[in-house]
Amino acid sequence: MTLERLRADIDRIDARILSLLEERMEKAILTRRLKPGTRDPAREAEILARVAARSRCLAREEFTTALYGSILAESRAIQDASPRLVGFQGTHGAYSESAVRAWDPAAAAIPFPEFGQVFDGVRNGSLDFGVVPVENTLGGIVGQVNSILVTTELRVVAAVDLPVAHCLLVAPGQDHREIRTAYSHPQALAQCRRFLERNKLDPVEHFDTAGAARMIAEDRPKGAAAIAGRFAAELYGLEIIKEGIQDAQNNRTRFFVLSREAPEAGGNKCSAVFFTDDKAGALFRVLEVFARSGINLTRIESVPNEPGDYAIFLDFEGSDRDPGVARAVSEASALARDFRMLGCYTEARL
């Protein structure tokens, strides 16, 4: 056992402690909506008593109880601040979290394993907003998200168009010449295929780009790197070997911001979803309405709903508060089945 090895172990432990501390703060802020105030003396006393009872090793009881006293005080301060709670799918450092921070830097970004949990959290009020990806310039539509959008009652209140620049990340001190494998989400690995081939790196699939970065920071497997964004590198203290390693430089992902309520302002872009009958020209007649009205369509996508039935997504410029847009929507609604406006909003392109 060497000093270098022991220090590497300490670095791994520190990374895990920080991740767990962040997770604890997230759970604390979520509890604020389920209790009358930020102070709960009985609960805090229970926690401190449990910590004192378990302080039987190297760390003194006085130290651990003081440490947890500070943690509880910080939890109360965060609860008192009442930041907007915005859910996203993935791990901290994901591109979805970058979209959250681009839309509202002061928000508390809360990660969830599944897209459905983000939608559920906004719907039941435990979250103020949710941010979900809807399409990527290289990978196309995010099918799971669009399938939920077909039936959700939530409204789109904003959109963020974010550039996606993949980086090759390693743990500090890792010898670059020893790298043999690269961990990341399958889509990110596919987007960096030529880079991996040129550098003779074996791709290894992971559930999330930021999750791969976190794994490299915490476990530090020998000869391994992660493909993720700069934000993940900064968050987990990883070294960026090379940035912008994706095969196509015009790699962007578009995100929707979801809410229970429509925005107060109309915005300059709208999204809608509808179904058409299985008849020749049915879709054309709906699209023709917007063409005659001089409304520019920016997205037309079809998503399978049931066997033989497809939902059509439309994005178009304008606001439903404009008389011309309102007339076009009314006319299209008469021609389509279950025509529904998802929302009118302002889109930020970064």
Contacts in CASP RR format, 6 or more apart in sequence:
PFRMAT RR
TARGET T0000
AUTHOR 0000-0000-0000
METHOD contacts of the structure
MODEL  1
MTLERLRADIDRIDARILSLLEERMEKAILTRRLKPGTRDPAREAEILAR
VAARSRCLAREEFTTALYGSILAESRAIQDASPRLVGFQGTHGAYSESAV
RAWDPAAAAIPFPEFGQVFDGVRNGSLDFGVVPVENTLGGIVGQVNSILV
TTELRVVAAVDLPVAHCLLVAPGQDHREIRTAYSHPQALAQCRRFLERNK
LDPVEHFDTAGAARMIAEDRPKGAAAIAGRFAAELYGLEIIKEGIQDAQN
NRTRFFVLSREAPEAGGNKCSAVFFTDDKAGALFRVLEVFARSGINLTRI
ESVPNEPGDYAIFLDFEGSDRDPGVARAVSEASALARDFRMLGCYTEARL
8 220 0 8 1.000
11 172 0 8 1.000
11 220 0 8 1.000
12 217 0 8 1.000
12 218 0 8 1.000
12 219 0 8 1.000
12 220 0 8 1.000
15 214 0 8 1.000
15 217 0 8 1.000
15 218 0 8 1.000
15 236 0 8 1.000
16 218 0 8 1.000
19 92 0 8 1.000
19 214 0 8 1.000
19 218 0 8 1.000
21 71 0 8 1.000
22 92 0 8 1.000
24 71 0 8 1.000
24 75 0 8 1.000
25 74 0 8 1.000
25 75 0 8 1.000
25 78 0 8 1.000
26 108 0 8 1.000
26 110 0 8 1.000
26 111 0 8 1.000
28 75 0 8 1.000
28 78 0 8 1.000
28 79 0 8 1.000
29 75 0 8 1.000
29 78 0 8 1.000
29 79 0 8 1.000
29 83 0 8 1.000
29 85 0 8 1.000
29 108 0 8 1.000
29 110 0 8 1.000
30 85 0 8 1.000
30 110 0 8 1.000
30 126 0 8 1.000
31 79 0 8 1.000
32 38 0 8 1.000
32 79 0 8 1.000
32 82 0 8 1.000
33 125 0 8 1.000
33 126 0 8 1.000
37 79 0 8 1.000
38 76 0 8 1.000
38 79 0 8 1.000
38 80 0 8 1.000
39 76 0 8 1.000
44 69 0 8 1.000
44 72 0 8 1.000
47 68 0 8 1.000
47 72 0 8 1.000
48 65 0 8 1.000
48 68 0 8 1.000
48 69 0 8 1.000
48 72 0 8 1.000
51 64 0 8 1.000
51 65 0 8 1.000
51 68 0 8 1.000
52 61 0 8 1.000
52 64 0 8 1.000
52 65 0 8 1.000
54 64 0 8 1.000
55 61 0 8 1.000
55 63 0 8 1.000
55 64 0 8 1.000
55 65 0 8 1.000
78 108 0 8 1.000
83 106 0 8 1.000
83 107 0 8 1.000
83 108 0 8 1.000
84 104 0 8 1.000
84 106 0 8 1.000
84 107 0 8 1.000
84 108 0 8 1.000
84 128 0 8 1.000
84 129 0 8 1.000
85 107 0 8 1.000
85 108 0 8 1.000
85 110 0 8 1.000
85 126 0 8 1.000
85 127 0 8 1.000
85 128 0 8 1.000
85 129 0 8 1.000
86 100 0 8 1.000
86 103 0 8 1.000
86 104 0 8 1.000
86 107 0 8 1.000
86 108 0 8 1.000
86 109 0 8 1.000
86 110 0 8 1.000
86 127 0 8 1.000
86 128 0 8 1.000
86 129 0 8 1.000
86 130 0 8 1.000
86 131 0 8 1.000
86 257 0 8 1.000
87 100 0 8 1.000
87 109 0 8 1.000
87 110 0 8 1.000
87 111 0 8 1.000
87 112 0 8 1.000
87 118 0 8 1.000
87 121 0 8 1.000
87 122 0 8 1.000
87 127 0 8 1.000
87 129 0 8 1.000
87 130 0 8 1.000
87 131 0 8 1.000
88 94 0 8 1.000
88 96 0 8 1.000
88 97 0 8 1.000
88 99 0 8 1.000
88 100 0 8 1.000
88 109 0 8 1.000
88 110 0 8 1.000
88 111 0 8 1.000
88 112 0 8 1.000
88 118 0 8 1.000
88 130 0 8 1.000
88 131 0 8 1.000
88 132 0 8 1.000
89 96 0 8 1.000
89 111 0 8 1.000
89 112 0 8 1.000
89 113 0 8 1.000
89 114 0 8 1.000
89 115 0 8 1.000
89 116 0 8 1.000
89 117 0 8 1.000
89 118 0 8 1.000
89 132 0 8 1.000
90 96 0 8 1.000
90 97 0 8 1.000
90 111 0 8 1.000
90 112 0 8 1.000
90 113 0 8 1.000
90 208 0 8 1.000
90 210 0 8 1.000
90 211 0 8 1.000
91 111 0 8 1.000
91 208 0 8 1.000
91 210 0 8 1.000
91 211 0 8 1.000
91 214 0 8 1.000
92 109 0 8 1.000
92 111 0 8 1.000
92 210 0 8 1.000
92 214 0 8 1.000
92 235 0 8 1.000
93 210 0 8 1.000
93 213 0 8 1.000
93 228 0 8 1.000
93 229 0 8 1.000
93 231 0 8 1.000
93 232 0 8 1.000
93 235 0 8 1.000
93 236 0 8 1.000
94 111 0 8 1.000
94 208 0 8 1.000
94 209 0 8 1.000
94 210 0 8 1.000
94 211 0 8 1.000
94 232 0 8 1.000
95 133 0 8 1.000
95 162 0 8 1.000
95 164 0 8 1.000
95 209 0 8 1.000
95 210 0 8 1.000
95 229 0 8 1.000
95 231 0 8 1.000
95 253 0 8 1.000
96 131 0 8 1.000
96 132 0 8 1.000
96 133 0 8 1.000
96 255 0 8 1.000
97 109 0 8 1.000
97 111 0 8 1.000
97 210 0 8 1.000
97 231 0 8 1.000
98 162 0 8 1.000
98 229 0 8 1.000
98 231 0 8 1.000
99 131 0 8 1.000
99 133 0 8 1.000
99 160 0 8 1.000
99 162 0 8 1.000
99 253 0 8 1.000
99 255 0 8 1.000
100 107 0 8 1.000
100 109 0 8 1.000
100 131 0 8 1.000
101 107 0 8 1.000
101 109 0 8 1.000
101 231 0 8 1.000
102 160 0 8 1.000
102 162 0 8 1.000
102 348 0 8 1.000
102 350 0 8 1.000
103 131 0 8 1.000
103 158 0 8 1.000
103 160 0 8 1.000
103 257 0 8 1.000
103 348 0 8 1.000
104 129 0 8 1.000
107 128 0 8 1.000
107 129 0 8 1.000
110 127 0 8 1.000
112 118 0 8 1.000
115 132 0 8 1.000
115 144 0 8 1.000
115 145 0 8 1.000
115 148 0 8 1.000
116 148 0 8 1.000
118 127 0 8 1.000
118 130 0 8 1.000
118 131 0 8 1.000
118 132 0 8 1.000
118 258 0 8 1.000
119 130 0 8 1.000
119 132 0 8 1.000
119 148 0 8 1.000
119 152 0 8 1.000
119 154 0 8 1.000
119 258 0 8 1.000
121 127 0 8 1.000
121 130 0 8 1.000
122 128 0 8 1.000
122 129 0 8 1.000
122 130 0 8 1.000
122 154 0 8 1.000
122 258 0 8 1.000
122 259 0 8 1.000
122 260 0 8 1.000
123 152 0 8 1.000
123 153 0 8 1.000
123 154 0 8 1.000
123 260 0 8 1.000
125 260 0 8 1.000
128 259 0 8 1.000
129 157 0 8 1.000
129 257 0 8 1.000
129 258 0 8 1.000
129 259 0 8 1.000
130 257 0 8 1.000
130 258 0 8 1.000
130 259 0 8 1.000
131 160 0 8 1.000
131 255 0 8 1.000
131 256 0 8 1.000
131 257 0 8 1.000
131 258 0 8 1.000
132 142 0 8 1.000
132 145 0 8 1.000
132 255 0 8 1.000
132 256 0 8 1.000
132 258 0 8 1.000
133 142 0 8 1.000
133 145 0 8 1.000
133 253 0 8 1.000
133 254 0 8 1.000
133 255 0 8 1.000
134 141 0 8 1.000
134 142 0 8 1.000
134 145 0 8 1.000
134 146 0 8 1.000
134 149 0 8 1.000
134 254 0 8 1.000
134 255 0 8 1.000
134 256 0 8 1.000
135 141 0 8 1.000
135 142 0 8 1.000
135 253 0 8 1.000
135 254 0 8 1.000
135 299 0 8 1.000
135 301 0 8 1.000
136 142 0 8 1.000
136 164 0 8 1.000
136 187 0 8 1.000
136 251 0 8 1.000
136 252 0 8 1.000
136 253 0 8 1.000
136 254 0 8 1.000
137 248 0 8 1.000
137 250 0 8 1.000
137 251 0 8 1.000
137 252 0 8 1.000
137 253 0 8 1.000
138 191 0 8 1.000
138 246 0 8 1.000
138 248 0 8 1.000
138 251 0 8 1.000
139 187 0 8 1.000
139 191 0 8 1.000
141 301 0 8 1.000
141 303 0 8 1.000
143 303 0 8 1.000
145 256 0 8 1.000
146 301 0 8 1.000
146 303 0 8 1.000
146 311 0 8 1.000
146 313 0 8 1.000
147 303 0 8 1.000
147 304 0 8 1.000
147 305 0 8 1.000
149 256 0 8 1.000
149 273 0 8 1.000
149 313 0 8 1.000
149 342 0 8 1.000
150 273 0 8 1.000
150 303 0 8 1.000
150 305 0 8 1.000
150 311 0 8 1.000
152 258 0 8 1.000
153 260 0 8 1.000
154 258 0 8 1.000
154 259 0 8 1.000
154 260 0 8 1.000
155 258 0 8 1.000
155 259 0 8 1.000
155 260 0 8 1.000
155 261 0 8 1.000
155 262 0 8 1.000
155 263 0 8 1.000
155 342 0 8 1.000
155 343 0 8 1.000
156 256 0 8 1.000
156 257 0 8 1.000
156 258 0 8 1.000
156 271 0 8 1.000
156 342 0 8 1.000
156 343 0 8 1.000
156 345 0 8 1.000
157 257 0 8 1.000
157 258 0 8 1.000
157 259 0 8 1.000
157 261 0 8 1.000
157 262 0 8 1.000
157 263 0 8 1.000
157 343 0 8 1.000
157 345 0 8 1.000
158 256 0 8 1.000
158 257 0 8 1.000
158 263 0 8 1.000
158 345 0 8 1.000
158 346 0 8 1.000
158 347 0 8 1.000
158 348 0 8 1.000
159 254 0 8 1.000
159 255 0 8 1.000
159 256 0 8 1.000
159 257 0 8 1.000
159 269 0 8 1.000
159 345 0 8 1.000
159 346 0 8 1.000
159 347 0 8 1.000
159 348 0 8 1.000
160 254 0 8 1.000
160 255 0 8 1.000
160 257 0 8 1.000
160 347 0 8 1.000
160 348 0 8 1.000
160 350 0 8 1.000
161 252 0 8 1.000
161 253 0 8 1.000
161 254 0 8 1.000
161 255 0 8 1.000
161 347 0 8 1.000
161 348 0 8 1.000
161 349 0 8 1.000
161 350 0 8 1.000
162 252 0 8 1.000
162 253 0 8 1.000
162 254 0 8 1.000
162 255 0 8 1.000
162 350 0 8 1.000
163 251 0 8 1.000
163 252 0 8 1.000
163 350 0 8 1.000
164 191 0 8 1.000
164 229 0 8 1.000
164 246 0 8 1.000
164 251 0 8 1.000
164 252 0 8 1.000
164 253 0 8 1.000
165 229 0 8 1.000
165 230 0 8 1.000
165 243 0 8 1.000
165 244 0 8 1.000
165 246 0 8 1.000
165 251 0 8 1.000
166 184 0 8 1.000
166 188 0 8 1.000
166 191 0 8 1.000
166 192 0 8 1.000
166 209 0 8 1.000
166 227 0 8 1.000
166 228 0 8 1.000
166 229 0 8 1.000
166 244 0 8 1.000
166 245 0 8 1.000
166 246 0 8 1.000
166 251 0 8 1.000
167 227 0 8 1.000
167 228 0 8 1.000
167 229 0 8 1.000
167 230 0 8 1.000
167 233 0 8 1.000
167 240 0 8 1.000
167 241 0 8 1.000
167 242 0 8 1.000
167 243 0 8 1.000
167 244 0 8 1.000
167 245 0 8 1.000
168 182 0 8 1.000
168 195 0 8 1.000
168 225 0 8 1.000
168 226 0 8 1.000
168 227 0 8 1.000
168 240 0 8 1.000
168 241 0 8 1.000
168 242 0 8 1.000
168 245 0 8 1.000
169 213 0 8 1.000
169 216 0 8 1.000
169 225 0 8 1.000
169 226 0 8 1.000
169 227 0 8 1.000
169 228 0 8 1.000
169 229 0 8 1.000
169 232 0 8 1.000
169 233 0 8 1.000
169 238 0 8 1.000
169 239 0 8 1.000
169 240 0 8 1.000
169 241 0 8 1.000
170 176 0 8 1.000
170 179 0 8 1.000
170 216 0 8 1.000
170 224 0 8 1.000
170 225 0 8 1.000
170 226 0 8 1.000
170 238 0 8 1.000
170 239 0 8 1.000
170 241 0 8 1.000
171 216 0 8 1.000
171 217 0 8 1.000
171 220 0 8 1.000
171 238 0 8 1.000
171 239 0 8 1.000
172 237 0 8 1.000
172 238 0 8 1.000
172 239 0 8 1.000
173 239 0 8 1.000
174 220 0 8 1.000
174 223 0 8 1.000
174 225 0 8 1.000
174 239 0 8 1.000
176 241 0 8 1.000
178 222 0 8 1.000
178 223 0 8 1.000
179 201 0 8 1.000
179 223 0 8 1.000
179 224 0 8 1.000
179 225 0 8 1.000
179 241 0 8 1.000
180 201 0 8 1.000
180 202 0 8 1.000
180 223 0 8 1.000
180 224 0 8 1.000
181 201 0 8 1.000
181 202 0 8 1.000
181 203 0 8 1.000
181 204 0 8 1.000
181 221 0 8 1.000
181 223 0 8 1.000
181 224 0 8 1.000
181 225 0 8 1.000
182 189 0 8 1.000
182 192 0 8 1.000
182 196 0 8 1.000
182 201 0 8 1.000
182 202 0 8 1.000
182 203 0 8 1.000
182 204 0 8 1.000
182 224 0 8 1.000
182 225 0 8 1.000
182 226 0 8 1.000
182 227 0 8 1.000
183 204 0 8 1.000
183 205 0 8 1.000
183 206 0 8 1.000
183 212 0 8 1.000
183 215 0 8 1.000
183 216 0 8 1.000
183 224 0 8 1.000
183 225 0 8 1.000
183 226 0 8 1.000
183 227 0 8 1.000
184 192 0 8 1.000
184 203 0 8 1.000
184 204 0 8 1.000
184 205 0 8 1.000
184 206 0 8 1.000
184 209 0 8 1.000
184 212 0 8 1.000
184 226 0 8 1.000
184 227 0 8 1.000
184 228 0 8 1.000
185 205 0 8 1.000
185 206 0 8 1.000
185 207 0 8 1.000
185 208 0 8 1.000
185 209 0 8 1.000
185 212 0 8 1.000
186 205 0 8 1.000
188 209 0 8 1.000
188 227 0 8 1.000
188 228 0 8 1.000
189 196 0 8 1.000
189 203 0 8 1.000
189 205 0 8 1.000
189 227 0 8 1.000
191 246 0 8 1.000
191 247 0 8 1.000
191 248 0 8 1.000
191 251 0 8 1.000
192 227 0 8 1.000
192 245 0 8 1.000
192 246 0 8 1.000
192 247 0 8 1.000
193 203 0 8 1.000
193 247 0 8 1.000
194 247 0 8 1.000
195 201 0 8 1.000
195 242 0 8 1.000
195 245 0 8 1.000
195 246 0 8 1.000
195 247 0 8 1.000
196 202 0 8 1.000
196 203 0 8 1.000
201 225 0 8 1.000
204 224 0 8 1.000
206 212 0 8 1.000
206 215 0 8 1.000
206 226 0 8 1.000
209 226 0 8 1.000
209 227 0 8 1.000
209 228 0 8 1.000
209 229 0 8 1.000
209 232 0 8 1.000
210 228 0 8 1.000
210 229 0 8 1.000
210 232 0 8 1.000
210 235 0 8 1.000
211 226 0 8 1.000
211 228 0 8 1.000
211 232 0 8 1.000
212 226 0 8 1.000
212 227 0 8 1.000
212 228 0 8 1.000
213 226 0 8 1.000
213 228 0 8 1.000
213 229 0 8 1.000
213 232 0 8 1.000
213 233 0 8 1.000
213 235 0 8 1.000
213 236 0 8 1.000
213 238 0 8 1.000
214 232 0 8 1.000
214 236 0 8 1.000
215 221 0 8 1.000
215 226 0 8 1.000
216 224 0 8 1.000
216 225 0 8 1.000
216 226 0 8 1.000
216 236 0 8 1.000
216 238 0 8 1.000
217 236 0 8 1.000
217 237 0 8 1.000
217 238 0 8 1.000
225 241 0 8 1.000
226 232 0 8 1.000
226 238 0 8 1.000
227 245 0 8 1.000
230 240 0 8 1.000
230 243 0 8 1.000
232 238 0 8 1.000
233 239 0 8 1.000
233 240 0 8 1.000
256 271 0 8 1.000
257 345 0 8 1.000
262 343 0 8 1.000
262 344 0 8 1.000
263 343 0 8 1.000
263 344 0 8 1.000
263 345 0 8 1.000
265 346 0 8 1.000
266 319 0 8 1.000
266 320 0 8 1.000
266 321 0 8 1.000
266 344 0 8 1.000
266 345 0 8 1.000
267 318 0 8 1.000
267 319 0 8 1.000
267 344 0 8 1.000
267 345 0 8 1.000
267 346 0 8 1.000
268 317 0 8 1.000
268 318 0 8 1.000
268 319 0 8 1.000
268 346 0 8 1.000
268 347 0 8 1.000
269 298 0 8 1.000
269 315 0 8 1.000
269 316 0 8 1.000
269 317 0 8 1.000
269 318 0 8 1.000
269 344 0 8 1.000
269 345 0 8 1.000
269 346 0 8 1.000
269 347 0 8 1.000
270 315 0 8 1.000
270 316 0 8 1.000
270 317 0 8 1.000
270 318 0 8 1.000
270 319 0 8 1.000
270 320 0 8 1.000
270 325 0 8 1.000
270 341 0 8 1.000
270 342 0 8 1.000
270 343 0 8 1.000
270 344 0 8 1.000
270 345 0 8 1.000
271 299 0 8 1.000
271 313 0 8 1.000
271 314 0 8 1.000
271 315 0 8 1.000
271 341 0 8 1.000
271 342 0 8 1.000
271 343 0 8 1.000
271 345 0 8 1.000
272 313 0 8 1.000
272 314 0 8 1.000
272 316 0 8 1.000
272 329 0 8 1.000
272 332 0 8 1.000
272 339 0 8 1.000
272 340 0 8 1.000
272 341 0 8 1.000
272 342 0 8 1.000
272 343 0 8 1.000
273 311 0 8 1.000
273 312 0 8 1.000
273 313 0 8 1.000
273 314 0 8 1.000
273 339 0 8 1.000
273 340 0 8 1.000
273 342 0 8 1.000
274 286 0 8 1.000
274 311 0 8 1.000
274 312 0 8 1.000
274 314 0 8 1.000
274 332 0 8 1.000
274 333 0 8 1.000
274 336 0 8 1.000
274 337 0 8 1.000
274 338 0 8 1.000
274 339 0 8 1.000
274 340 0 8 1.000
275 305 0 8 1.000
275 309 0 8 1.000
275 310 0 8 1.000
275 311 0 8 1.000
275 312 0 8 1.000
275 336 0 8 1.000
275 337 0 8 1.000
275 338 0 8 1.000
276 282 0 8 1.000
276 283 0 8 1.000
276 286 0 8 1.000
276 312 0 8 1.000
276 336 0 8 1.000
276 337 0 8 1.000
277 337 0 8 1.000
278 308 0 8 1.000
282 335 0 8 1.000
283 312 0 8 1.000
285 335 0 8 1.000
286 312 0 8 1.000
286 332 0 8 1.000
286 335 0 8 1.000
286 336 0 8 1.000
287 297 0 8 1.000
287 300 0 8 1.000
289 328 0 8 1.000
289 331 0 8 1.000
289 332 0 8 1.000
289 335 0 8 1.000
290 297 0 8 1.000
290 314 0 8 1.000
290 316 0 8 1.000
290 328 0 8 1.000
290 332 0 8 1.000
293 324 0 8 1.000
293 325 0 8 1.000
293 327 0 8 1.000
293 328 0 8 1.000
295 316 0 8 1.000
295 317 0 8 1.000
295 318 0 8 1.000
295 324 0 8 1.000
295 325 0 8 1.000
295 328 0 8 1.000
296 316 0 8 1.000
296 317 0 8 1.000
297 314 0 8 1.000
297 315 0 8 1.000
297 316 0 8 1.000
298 315 0 8 1.000
298 316 0 8 1.000
298 317 0 8 1.000
299 313 0 8 1.000
299 314 0 8 1.000
299 315 0 8 1.000
300 312 0 8 1.000
300 313 0 8 1.000
300 314 0 8 1.000
301 312 0 8 1.000
301 313 0 8 1.000
302 310 0 8 1.000
302 311 0 8 1.000
302 312 0 8 1.000
302 313 0 8 1.000
303 310 0 8 1.000
303 311 0 8 1.000
303 313 0 8 1.000
304 310 0 8 1.000
304 311 0 8 1.000
305 311 0 8 1.000
312 336 0 8 1.000
316 325 0 8 1.000
318 325 0 8 1.000
318 344 0 8 1.000
319 325 0 8 1.000
319 344 0 8 1.000
320 326 0 8 1.000
320 329 0 8 1.000
320 341 0 8 1.000
320 343 0 8 1.000
320 344 0 8 1.000
321 344 0 8 1.000
329 339 0 8 1.000
329 341 0 8 1.000
332 339 0 8 1.000
333 339 0 8 1.000
END
